[in-house]
């Protein structure tokens, strides 16, 4: 029975390592296609509502690219460990409070992470769970950081091209959907640092 479960888990992990990057490639391809549409956009002909919808869809595609790769591989290791260390905790706390990230966190709990079974994926109350929590914060932060930078570049290109509406929509969603999670994950590591250091 244990051999069957172990074999099944190994097959699932192998499937994820192959399937999720392929999904990410598909999303990247669709994002490139959508970018060509937005660059050739005639707002007068199609209207600002459709432009806004396509810009919002772009943020989902690009964020999905980084998310799916991160689901399959430890992508946070692409950055040095020094990046994940918090060097100015006071400034980060001020940013956290100033941007109202606490309200964003409450919203996430209400919409996604409020259920116990979802929270246990991040932390199950054990030492190993704490290490997994730190790993997950780094994974999440890297995924959101990659998406944030990519979408920032896309917004700048669209703004320079004259599609200011799409650039604005992408920028707003990018800040809320990617920058806020980056701040939140770094704040998590500040809060658990004393626990890690004492164990």
SEGU-799511 format. One record per atom (N, C-alpha, C): residue in three letters; x, y, z negated; atom name. Coordinates in pm, 1 decimal. Atoms other than C-alpha are relative to their C-alpha. Last residue first. Layout:
code c1 c2 c3 site
ALA X Y Z CA .
...
//
This chain:
code c1 c2 c3 site
UNK 10.2 145.4 -8.0 N .
UNK 1457.2 2724.4 -1769.0 CA .
UNK 130.1 -62.7 49.2 C .
UNK 3.5 59.7 132.7 N .
UNK 1492.2 3080.6 -1901.3 CA .
UNK -4.8 -152.5 3.5 C .
UNK -125.7 -21.3 69.3 N .
UNK 1609.5 3227.7 -1569.4 CA .
UNK 5.1 -68.7 -136.9 C .
UNK -103.4 78.3 -68.0 N .
UNK 1317.1 3077.2 -1379.9 CA .
UNK 131.3 9.2 -75.7 C .
UNK 30.3 141.5 27.6 N .
UNK 1065.0 3211.9 -1632.5 CA .
UNK 108.3 -88.4 60.7 C .
UNK -34.7 31.7 139.8 N .
UNK 1223.1 3559.8 -1627.8 CA .
UNK -24.0 -146.7 -35.1 C .
UNK -145.5 2.4 22.2 N .
UNK 1216.4 3558.4 -1242.0 CA .
UNK 37.3 -29.0 -144.5 C .
UNK -42.5 133.0 47.8 N .
UNK 845.7 3463.6 -1226.2 CA .
UNK 149.2 -8.8 -26.2 C .
UNK 75.6 45.1 116.9 N .
UNK 712.6 3818.9 -1215.3 CA .
UNK 48.9 -134.4 -52.9 C .
UNK -39.0 -82.4 115.9 N .
UNK 980.1 3952.4 -980.9 CA .
UNK -64.7 -55.0 -126.2 C .
UNK -131.6 47.6 44.7 N .
UNK 922.3 3658.0 -745.9 CA .
UNK 55.1 83.6 -114.1 C .
UNK 13.1 129.8 66.2 N .
UNK 550.5 3735.2 -724.5 CA .
UNK 134.3 -45.3 -56.5 C .
UNK 47.0 -30.2 135.2 N .
UNK 632.0 4100.4 -644.4 CA .
UNK -18.9 -129.5 -79.7 C .
UNK -117.6 -48.4 74.2 N .
UNK 837.0 3986.1 -346.0 CA .
UNK -38.3 31.8 -144.9 C .
UNK -88.5 114.3 24.8 N .
UNK 542.5 3780.1 -224.0 CA .
UNK 124.3 41.8 -77.4 C .
UNK 60.8 90.4 97.9 N .
UNK 301.4 4073.5 -268.1 CA .
UNK 92.2 -117.6 -32.4 C .
UNK -13.9 -63.7 132.4 N .
UNK 526.9 4323.1 -87.6 CA .
UNK -52.3 -93.8 -108.8 C .
UNK -143.6 -3.1 29.0 N .
UNK 552.5 4089.2 211.9 CA .
UNK 23.7 57.0 -139.4 C .
UNK -44.7 130.9 48.8 N .
UNK 177.1 4020.0 195.6 CA .
UNK 149.5 -7.2 -30.7 C .
UNK 51.5 23.1 135.0 N .
UNK 105.8 4397.1 216.1 CA .
UNK 39.8 -138.6 -51.8 C .
UNK -85.3 -71.5 95.8 N .
UNK 335.1 4436.3 518.6 CA .
UNK -46.8 -21.3 -143.8 C .
UNK -137.3 51.3 8.4 N .
UNK 169.4 4157.7 719.8 CA .
UNK 87.8 72.9 -102.2 C .
UNK -10.7 144.8 -15.2 N .
UNK -210.5 4180.5 729.4 CA .
UNK 139.4 -56.9 -14.3 C .
UNK 83.9 72.5 96.0 N .
UNK -257.5 4529.9 587.2 CA .
UNK 25.9 -150.7 5.5 C .
UNK -35.0 -42.2 136.1 N .
UNK 34.8 4695.8 765.2 CA .
UNK -77.7 -80.9 -102.9 C .
UNK -133.7 50.0 32.1 N .
UNK -13.9 4494.7 1083.6 CA .
UNK 41.2 36.1 -142.1 C .
UNK 15.9 141.3 37.4 N .
UNK -388.9 4560.9 1091.6 CA .
UNK 134.0 -59.0 -42.5 C .
UNK 81.8 7.0 121.7 N .
UNK -323.5 4935.8 1084.4 CA .
UNK -13.8 -144.1 -47.8 C .
UNK -77.5 -51.0 113.7 N .
UNK -37.2 4919.7 1335.4 CA .
UNK -76.9 -11.6 -131.4 C .
UNK -101.9 99.2 34.2 N .
UNK -226.8 4697.0 1580.3 CA .
UNK 78.0 44.2 -123.1 C .
UNK 69.9 116.1 56.6 N .
UNK -526.0 4933.1 1573.0 CA .
UNK 99.9 -106.4 -44.3 C .
UNK 50.5 -36.9 132.3 N .
UNK -304.2 5239.7 1624.1 CA .
UNK -66.9 -119.2 -68.6 C .
UNK -115.6 -15.6 88.8 N .
UNK -107.2 5087.0 1913.6 CA .
UNK -45.9 30.5 -142.6 C .
UNK -48.6 135.1 31.0 N .
UNK -429.5 4969.0 2080.8 CA .
UNK 116.4 7.0 -97.7 C .
UNK 105.0 67.6 76.5 N .
UNK -574.8 5320.8 2059.1 CA .
UNK 45.6 -138.9 -42.7 C .
UNK -10.8 -38.1 141.8 N .
UNK -247.7 5488.0 2168.0 CA .
UNK -104.2 -69.5 -87.4 C .
UNK 116.0 65.9 60.2 N .
UNK -234.4 5305.0 2499.5 CA .
UNK 5.5 21.9 -151.3 C .
UNK 119.9 -83.2 -3.9 N .
UNK -3.8 5560.3 2662.8 CA .
UNK -124.2 -64.3 -57.3 C .
UNK 69.8 23.8 -127.4 N .
UNK 291.2 5339.9 2759.3 CA .
UNK -128.9 81.1 11.5 C .
UNK -80.8 -65.7 -103.0 N .
UNK 494.3 5489.1 2471.7 CA .
UNK -67.9 -11.6 136.0 C .
UNK 12.4 -144.4 22.4 N .
UNK 216.7 5390.4 2230.6 CA .
UNK 75.9 78.1 106.9 C .
UNK 133.5 -42.1 -44.9 N .
UNK 197.1 5040.1 2379.0 CA .
UNK -19.4 150.6 -16.2 C .
UNK 4.3 11.9 -146.7 N .
UNK 573.1 4988.5 2345.9 CA .
UNK -134.1 49.4 54.2 C .
UNK -82.3 -108.7 -54.2 N .
UNK 568.8 5120.8 1987.7 CA .
UNK -3.7 -1.4 153.1 C .
UNK 73.7 -125.9 18.5 N .
UNK 278.0 4893.3 1894.3 CA .
UNK 77.0 118.0 58.1 C .
UNK 111.2 -1.4 -95.8 N .
UNK 456.2 4589.0 2043.7 CA .
UNK -77.1 131.3 -8.2 C .
UNK -59.7 -22.6 -132.2 N .
UNK 774.6 4668.5 1848.4 CA .
UNK -108.8 9.3 107.0 C .
UNK -47.6 -139.0 1.8 N .
UNK 574.4 4700.3 1525.9 CA .
UNK 59.8 36.1 135.5 C .
UNK 116.4 -85.5 -26.3 N .
UNK 393.6 4377.2 1612.0 CA .
UNK 36.2 148.1 -2.8 C .
UNK 44.4 21.2 -138.4 N .
UNK 722.8 4187.3 1640.7 CA .
UNK -115.7 92.3 35.4 C .
UNK -98.9 -61.9 -89.8 N .
UNK 858.4 4340.5 1318.0 CA .
UNK -44.0 -12.1 145.6 C .
UNK 2.6 -145.4 19.4 N .
UNK 543.0 4260.9 1118.8 CA .
UNK 94.1 69.7 98.2 C .
UNK 117.9 -52.7 -69.0 N .
UNK 515.7 3908.9 1264.7 CA .
UNK -5.4 152.0 -9.6 C .
UNK -19.1 18.5 -143.6 N .
UNK 870.5 3825.3 1160.8 CA .
UNK -114.6 58.7 80.0 C .
UNK -104.1 -94.5 -42.8 N .
UNK 816.9 3977.5 816.4 CA .
UNK 23.7 -9.6 150.3 C .
UNK 61.3 -133.0 -11.0 N .
UNK 485.4 3793.8 770.6 CA .
UNK 101.7 104.9 46.0 C .
UNK 100.0 1.9 -106.3 N .
UNK 644.6 3458.4 847.3 CA .
UNK -62.9 136.2 21.4 C .
UNK -70.1 1.6 -128.4 N .
UNK 951.0 3535.8 633.9 CA .
UNK -98.8 3.9 116.4 C .
UNK -60.5 -130.8 -25.4 N .
UNK 736.3 3640.2 338.2 CA .
UNK 70.4 3.0 135.2 C .
UNK 105.2 -94.8 -33.9 N .
UNK 520.0 3329.6 358.6 CA .
UNK 58.8 136.6 35.0 C .
UNK 55.0 39.2 -129.4 N .
UNK 819.3 3098.4 366.2 CA .
UNK -103.8 101.5 48.4 C .
UNK -101.3 -32.9 -101.1 N .
UNK 987.9 3287.3 83.5 CA .
UNK -49.3 -33.7 140.3 C .
UNK -3.4 -146.2 -11.7 N .
UNK 673.6 3281.3 -130.4 CA .
UNK 100.1 43.4 106.0 C .
UNK 117.1 -46.3 -75.6 N .
UNK 628.6 2911.0 -51.7 CA .
UNK -1.7 152.1 14.5 C .
UNK -17.0 37.2 -140.7 N .
UNK 982.8 2823.5 -164.3 CA .
UNK -113.4 56.3 84.3 C .
UNK -103.6 -90.6 -50.8 N .
UNK 934.3 3015.9 -491.0 CA .
UNK 23.8 -25.3 148.6 C .
UNK 61.0 -133.3 -7.5 N .
UNK 607.4 2829.1 -550.9 CA .
UNK 98.9 100.5 57.5 C .
UNK 83.7 -2.7 -121.0 N .
UNK 774.0 2497.3 -466.3 CA .
UNK -63.9 136.9 19.0 C .
UNK -93.1 -5.3 -113.0 N .
UNK 1042.5 2566.3 -727.5 CA .
UNK -75.7 4.2 132.6 C .
UNK -57.6 -134.6 2.1 N .
UNK 770.3 2645.1 -979.7 CA .
UNK 97.3 18.0 115.9 C .
UNK 101.5 -90.2 -53.3 N .
UNK 584.1 2327.9 -886.8 CA .
UNK 49.3 143.1 7.2 C .
UNK -3.9 19.2 -144.4 N .
UNK 899.9 2126.2 -941.9 CA .
UNK -100.6 91.8 68.9 C .
UNK -125.6 -60.8 -44.0 N .
UNK 916.1 2275.6 -1292.4 CA .
UNK 13.1 -11.2 152.7 C .
UNK -123.0 70.5 35.5 N .
UNK 548.8 2183.2 -1339.2 CA .
UNK 122.9 78.6 46.2 C .
UNK -28.6 -8.7 142.8 N .
UNK 226.0 2386.4 -1351.8 CA .
UNK 127.4 -69.1 -44.5 C .
UNK 75.8 101.7 73.6 N .
UNK 86.9 2284.7 -1011.3 CA .
UNK 32.2 -3.9 -147.9 C .
UNK -57.7 25.7 132.5 N .
UNK 190.6 2593.3 -815.8 CA .
UNK -88.4 -95.3 -78.0 C .
UNK -110.9 -89.5 29.3 N .
UNK 146.5 2680.1 -448.0 CA .
UNK 66.5 -34.0 -132.7 C .
UNK -95.9 18.3 -108.9 N .
UNK -68.0 2391.6 -328.5 CA .
UNK 123.3 86.4 -23.0 C .
UNK -91.8 108.6 35.6 N .
UNK -232.1 2401.1 -670.0 CA .
UNK 100.5 -29.6 110.2 C .
UNK -106.3 -54.6 84.5 N .
UNK -381.9 2741.7 -583.7 CA .
UNK 102.7 -105.8 -35.8 C .
UNK -88.3 -79.4 -84.2 N .
UNK -575.0 2584.8 -296.1 CA .
UNK 116.0 57.9 -80.4 C .
UNK -75.5 91.2 -87.0 N .
UNK -719.4 2308.5 -515.4 CA .
UNK 94.4 75.1 92.8 C .
UNK -109.8 64.6 71.9 N .
UNK -818.0 2561.1 -783.3 CA .
UNK 85.9 -87.2 91.0 C .
UNK 28.8 137.7 37.8 N .
UNK -1028.5 2773.2 -551.3 CA .
UNK 123.9 -66.9 -58.3 C .
UNK 69.6 7.8 127.7 N .
UNK -960.1 3145.1 -560.2 CA .
UNK -26.3 -142.1 -47.0 C .
UNK -78.4 72.3 100.2 N .
UNK -695.4 3133.6 -288.0 CA .
UNK -67.7 -13.3 -134.8 C .
UNK -75.9 119.3 -36.8 N .
UNK -896.4 3221.0 22.2 CA .
UNK 51.6 -81.4 -118.5 C .
UNK 27.6 55.3 -132.1 N .
UNK -1163.2 3493.5 10.6 CA .
UNK 66.5 -135.3 24.9 C .
UNK 143.9 15.6 -23.4 N .
UNK -1188.9 3595.6 -354.7 CA .
UNK -27.7 -75.0 130.2 C .
UNK 51.3 99.5 94.6 N .
UNK -823.5 3533.4 -429.5 CA .
UNK -148.4 -26.7 23.0 C .
UNK -48.8 131.5 -42.6 N .
UNK -716.5 3716.7 -114.5 CA .
UNK -53.5 -110.7 -90.2 C .
UNK 75.5 35.7 -120.3 N .
UNK -936.8 4014.0 -208.4 CA .
UNK 41.3 -137.9 51.8 C .
UNK 133.6 39.6 46.7 N .
UNK -784.9 4022.1 -556.2 CA .
UNK -86.1 -45.5 117.3 C .
UNK -15.2 130.6 64.9 N .
UNK -436.0 4027.5 -400.1 CA .
UNK -135.7 -53.0 -48.0 C .
UNK -17.8 94.8 -109.5 N .
UNK -533.9 4314.3 -170.1 CA .
UNK 10.2 -142.3 -55.5 C .
UNK 134.7 17.5 -55.3 N .
UNK -660.7 4501.9 -474.6 CA .
UNK 1.3 -98.1 117.2 C .
UNK 77.4 77.7 98.5 N .
UNK -324.2 4448.2 -646.6 CA .
UNK -141.6 -27.7 51.7 C .
UNK -13.0 141.0 -39.0 N .
UNK -151.1 4570.2 -328.9 CA .
UNK -76.8 -90.3 -96.0 C .
UNK 119.8 71.9 43.6 N .
UNK -284.8 4917.7 -404.3 CA .
UNK 1.5 -146.8 38.8 C .
UNK 74.6 47.4 -116.8 N .
UNK -18.7 5087.7 -194.2 CA .
UNK -129.6 -71.5 -38.1 C .
UNK 35.3 -112.0 -87.8 N .
UNK 111.2 5293.0 -487.4 CA .
UNK -83.2 -40.7 120.3 C .
UNK 110.4 -77.7 60.5 N .
UNK 99.0 5001.2 -733.2 CA .
UNK -46.7 110.2 94.4 C .
UNK 112.0 92.5 22.3 N .
UNK 306.6 4763.0 -520.2 CA .
UNK -121.7 75.4 -54.0 C .
UNK 59.1 19.8 -132.1 N .
UNK 535.0 5047.0 -405.8 CA .
UNK -125.0 -87.4 -11.2 C .
UNK 65.7 -126.7 -35.4 N .
UNK 598.0 5143.7 -768.6 CA .
UNK -69.9 -11.3 135.3 C .
UNK 120.4 -10.2 83.5 N .
UNK 668.0 4779.4 -857.1 CA .
UNK -77.6 128.1 31.1 C .
UNK 98.4 93.0 -55.0 N .
UNK 909.1 4752.5 -563.1 CA .
UNK -130.9 6.5 -78.9 C .
UNK 52.7 -60.3 -122.7 N .
UNK 1094.1 5066.8 -673.1 CA .
UNK -107.7 -89.5 61.4 C .
UNK 81.5 -116.2 36.1 N .
UNK 1134.2 4925.8 -1023.6 CA .
UNK -65.0 64.4 120.6 C .
UNK 130.6 45.9 50.0 N .
UNK 1251.3 4585.1 -897.3 CA .
UNK -92.6 117.2 -32.9 C .
UNK 57.5 -121.5 60.0 N .
UNK 1533.3 4733.5 -691.3 CA .
UNK -142.1 -30.4 -46.1 C .
UNK -107.6 -84.2 52.4 N .
UNK 1762.4 4442.6 -597.9 CA .
UNK -52.0 125.6 -69.5 C .
UNK 55.0 -134.4 17.0 N .
UNK 1499.2 4173.2 -548.3 CA .
UNK 105.9 86.1 -68.8 C .
UNK -21.8 -51.4 135.9 N .
UNK 1669.5 3861.5 -414.6 CA .
UNK -49.7 143.7 -7.5 C .
UNK 114.1 32.9 85.4 N .
UNK 1507.1 3729.0 -97.7 CA .
UNK 18.9 43.6 -145.2 C .
UNK 117.6 -76.6 -40.6 N .
UNK 1751.4 3903.1 136.7 CA .
UNK -114.9 -19.9 -98.5 C .
UNK -6.4 -133.8 59.7 N .
UNK 2049.4 3769.6 -59.6 CA .
UNK -120.8 85.1 37.6 C .
UNK 64.1 0.6 131.6 N .
UNK 1947.5 3414.3 31.8 CA .
UNK -2.4 137.1 -64.9 C .
UNK -85.3 37.0 114.1 N .
UNK 2043.2 3483.6 393.2 CA .
UNK -75.9 8.9 -132.1 C .
UNK -54.5 -119.6 64.2 N .
UNK 1769.8 3486.1 659.2 CA .
UNK 84.8 -42.3 -119.6 C .
UNK -63.4 -77.2 -106.6 N .
UNK 1704.6 3191.6 892.9 CA .
UNK 58.0 131.6 -53.4 C .
UNK -145.3 20.8 5.3 N .
UNK 1642.9 2987.5 578.7 CA .
UNK 73.2 71.8 113.0 C .
UNK -58.6 -105.1 84.7 N .
UNK 1292.4 3138.1 559.3 CA .
UNK 152.1 -11.9 -7.7 C .
UNK -48.0 -114.9 -78.7 N .
UNK 1199.4 2920.9 858.3 CA .
UNK 66.1 107.7 -85.5 C .
UNK -36.3 -99.6 102.2 N .
UNK 1170.9 2603.6 650.5 CA .
UNK 62.8 124.4 63.8 C .
UNK -143.5 -7.7 30.8 N .
UNK 998.0 2415.2 935.2 CA .
UNK 27.4 105.1 -107.7 C .
UNK -72.8 121.7 -37.5 N .
UNK 647.6 2289.1 1021.0 CA .
UNK 145.7 0.1 -45.3 C .
UNK 69.6 116.7 55.2 N .
UNK 409.0 2538.5 857.9 CA .
UNK 80.5 -128.1 22.4 C .
UNK -28.0 9.0 143.6 N .
UNK 661.1 2816.1 926.0 CA .
UNK -70.3 -116.0 -68.2 C .
UNK -138.3 47.9 9.1 N .
UNK 641.1 2751.6 1301.7 CA .
UNK 37.5 -18.8 -147.5 C .
UNK -3.4 142.0 -38.2 N .
UNK 262.8 2776.6 1273.1 CA .
UNK 141.7 -56.6 -3.0 C .
UNK 63.3 85.5 101.1 N .
UNK 273.1 3103.2 1075.6 CA .
UNK 15.1 -147.3 35.9 C .
UNK -92.2 16.9 112.4 N .
UNK 524.8 3278.2 1301.5 CA .
UNK -57.6 -93.3 -106.6 C .
UNK -125.9 56.7 -50.5 N .
UNK 317.7 3226.2 1616.3 CA .
UNK 93.4 -30.1 -116.2 C .
UNK 14.1 144.7 -11.2 N .
UNK -7.4 3287.7 1427.6 CA .
UNK 126.2 -68.8 49.2 C .
UNK -13.0 51.2 136.7 N .
UNK 102.3 3639.6 1331.5 CA .
UNK -9.9 -152.4 -0.1 C .
UNK -141.2 -14.2 39.2 N .
UNK 156.8 3712.0 1701.4 CA .
UNK 22.3 -52.9 -141.8 C .
UNK -86.6 87.5 -79.9 N .
UNK -181.3 3573.4 1807.1 CA .
UNK 144.5 3.6 -49.6 C .
UNK 24.2 138.6 42.5 N .
UNK -376.3 3734.8 1522.2 CA .
UNK 91.7 -96.6 74.8 C .
UNK -60.0 17.8 133.3 N .
UNK -219.0 4077.3 1584.8 CA .
UNK -18.9 -143.3 -49.2 C .
UNK -145.8 5.7 -14.6 N .
UNK -297.9 4049.7 1956.7 CA .
UNK 67.0 -24.1 -135.5 C .
UNK -31.3 137.2 -40.2 N .
UNK -662.7 3971.3 1879.2 CA .
UNK 150.7 -18.8 15.8 C .
UNK 14.8 81.6 121.7 N .
UNK -688.5 4300.9 1693.0 CA .
UNK 35.7 -144.8 29.1 C .
UNK -113.7 -34.4 86.4 N .
UNK -550.2 4480.8 1999.6 CA .
UNK -4.3 -82.2 -129.0 C .
UNK -118.7 65.7 -55.1 N .
UNK -797.7 4296.2 2222.7 CA .
UNK 123.8 28.3 -84.7 C .
UNK 15.1 145.0 19.9 N .
UNK -1089.9 4398.0 2000.5 CA .
UNK 124.5 -73.7 49.0 C .
UNK -20.2 26.7 142.8 N .
UNK -973.9 4761.3 1989.4 CA .
UNK -6.2 -149.7 -29.4 C .
UNK -142.4 -23.4 24.1 N .
UNK -942.3 4778.6 2369.2 CA .
UNK 34.7 -32.9 -145.1 C .
UNK -67.0 119.6 -51.3 N .
UNK -1289.3 4626.5 2399.2 CA .
UNK 150.8 9.7 -21.1 C .
UNK 40.3 111.7 85.4 N .
UNK -1425.4 4901.8 2173.7 CA .
UNK 70.1 -128.5 44.8 C .
UNK -88.5 12.6 114.5 N .
UNK -1222.1 5175.0 2349.0 CA .
UNK -37.0 -116.8 -90.7 C .
UNK 50.1 -48.5 127.6 N .
UNK -1395.3 5133.2 2681.2 CA .
UNK 92.8 -30.7 -116.4 C .
UNK 45.3 112.4 83.0 N .
UNK -1331.7 4926.9 2993.0 CA .
UNK -51.8 41.9 -137.3 C .
UNK 77.1 99.9 -72.3 N .
UNK -1292.4 5180.3 3275.4 CA .
UNK -61.6 -106.9 -89.1 C .
UNK 120.5 -64.9 -53.9 N .
UNK -1188.0 5482.4 3071.1 CA .
UNK -89.3 -101.9 69.5 C .
UNK 97.5 -18.5 107.7 N .
UNK -950.6 5269.2 2870.4 CA .
UNK -129.2 62.3 50.5 C .
UNK 65.7 -125.0 -38.0 N .
UNK -767.5 5151.0 3181.4 CA .
UNK -113.5 21.6 -99.6 C .
UNK 136.6 -31.9 43.1 N .
UNK -533.0 4888.8 3044.2 CA .
UNK -46.6 135.5 49.8 C .
UNK 67.1 -43.4 -123.3 N .
UNK -226.3 4780.2 3242.9 CA .
UNK -140.6 52.1 -27.7 C .
UNK -87.7 -96.9 -67.3 N .
UNK -10.1 4763.1 2930.8 CA .
UNK -64.0 54.8 127.9 C .
UNK 3.8 -126.4 74.8 N .
UNK -294.4 4601.5 2736.7 CA .
UNK 87.8 107.2 65.2 C .
UNK 133.3 -59.5 -16.6 N .
UNK -337.4 4330.2 3001.7 CA .
UNK -4.6 136.7 -67.5 C .
UNK 4.9 -51.2 -138.3 N .
UNK 37.5 4260.5 3015.3 CA .
UNK -134.4 65.0 29.2 C .
UNK -82.0 -120.9 -4.9 N .
UNK 39.6 4234.2 2635.7 CA .
UNK -2.8 60.0 140.0 C .
UNK 82.8 -109.3 52.0 N .
UNK -248.4 3986.8 2651.1 CA .
UNK 75.7 131.9 2.9 C .
UNK 106.5 -27.9 -97.0 N .
UNK -45.9 3755.8 2874.1 CA .
UNK -83.9 120.1 -43.6 C .
UNK -67.6 -64.0 -113.6 N .
UNK 254.7 3782.5 2643.4 CA .
UNK -101.8 36.9 107.9 C .
UNK -33.6 -136.5 43.4 N .
UNK 30.3 3709.2 2343.8 CA .
UNK 68.8 76.6 112.2 C .
UNK 124.0 -79.2 -7.9 N .
UNK -118.8 3406.5 2525.3 CA .
UNK 26.0 145.4 -40.9 C .
UNK 33.0 -15.4 -142.0 N .
UNK 231.3 3267.4 2581.4 CA .
UNK -124.4 86.9 17.4 C .
UNK -96.3 -98.2 -52.6 N .
UNK 322.1 3329.4 2216.3 CA .
UNK -28.3 28.2 148.0 C .
UNK 42.0 -131.8 49.2 N .
UNK 3.5 3150.1 2105.3 CA .
UNK 91.5 109.7 52.9 C .
UNK 123.2 -34.6 -71.0 N .
UNK 91.0 2851.4 2326.5 CA .
UNK -48.4 138.9 -41.2 C .
UNK -38.1 -35.9 -136.8 N .
UNK 445.4 2846.6 2190.5 CA .
UNK -121.2 41.9 82.7 C .
UNK -64.1 -131.8 7.2 N .
UNK 311.8 2853.4 1833.7 CA .
UNK 41.9 47.5 138.3 C .
UNK 109.3 -96.3 17.6 N .
UNK 78.7 2562.7 1912.6 CA .
UNK 55.9 141.4 -2.9 C .
UNK 67.4 -7.3 -129.1 N .
UNK 379.0 2371.6 2047.5 CA .
UNK -118.1 96.9 -5.0 C .
UNK -77.5 -87.0 -89.9 N .
UNK 572.4 2459.8 1730.7 CA .
UNK -61.5 12.4 138.9 C .
UNK 11.1 -139.3 42.5 N .
UNK 279.9 2315.6 1528.9 CA .
UNK 89.0 94.6 81.8 C .
UNK 123.2 -66.8 -42.2 N .
UNK 251.4 1991.5 1727.3 CA .
UNK -2.0 148.3 -34.7 C .
UNK 11.1 -7.8 -146.0 N .
UNK 609.8 1863.1 1703.5 CA .
UNK -118.3 87.8 42.0 C .
UNK -124.6 -56.6 -51.7 N .
UNK 704.5 1923.1 1340.2 CA .
UNK -1.7 13.4 151.8 C .
UNK -2.4 -144.4 26.0 N .
UNK 341.6 1868.7 1237.2 CA .
UNK 123.2 64.9 61.4 C .
UNK 102.3 -62.1 -85.2 N .
UNK 331.2 1524.3 1403.1 CA .
UNK 2.0 151.9 -15.4 C .
UNK -54.7 -0.2 -136.4 N .
UNK 658.0 1425.6 1235.5 CA .
UNK -96.6 67.1 97.5 C .
UNK -105.8 -101.1 -0.6 N .
UNK 515.9 1529.7 896.7 CA .
UNK 61.5 11.5 139.6 C .
UNK 65.4 -131.3 6.1 N .
UNK 196.9 1330.8 962.5 CA .
UNK 102.6 112.7 6.4 C .
UNK 61.3 -25.7 -131.0 N .
UNK 392.1 1022.1 1073.0 CA .
UNK -64.2 138.3 4.6 C .
UNK -111.0 -25.7 -92.5 N .
UNK 606.1 1041.2 759.1 CA .
UNK -52.4 31.4 139.6 C .
UNK -49.9 -135.8 29.7 N .
UNK 293.1 1074.0 544.4 CA .
UNK 112.5 38.4 94.8 C .
UNK 102.2 -93.8 -45.8 N .
UNK 137.1 766.1 711.3 CA .
UNK 46.5 144.1 -20.3 C .
UNK -6.9 0.1 -146.9 N .
UNK 459.3 565.2 665.6 CA .
UNK -97.6 101.6 58.6 C .
UNK -125.4 -66.2 -35.2 N .
UNK 471.0 660.5 297.0 CA .
UNK 14.6 11.6 151.0 C .
UNK 16.8 -142.4 29.7 N .
UNK 102.5 571.5 252.9 CA .
UNK 124.6 77.9 41.7 C .
UNK 96.9 -54.3 -96.3 N .
UNK 148.8 233.9 428.2 CA .
UNK -15.8 151.0 -18.7 C .
UNK -69.8 -8.5 -129.1 N .
UNK 463.0 157.0 227.2 CA .
UNK -89.6 60.7 106.2 C .
UNK -90.4 -116.8 7.5 N .
UNK 279.6 242.2 -96.7 CA .
UNK 74.5 20.1 131.7 C .
UNK 83.2 -120.6 0.0 N .
UNK 0.0 0.0 0.0 CA .
UNK 86.8 125.9 0.0 C .
//
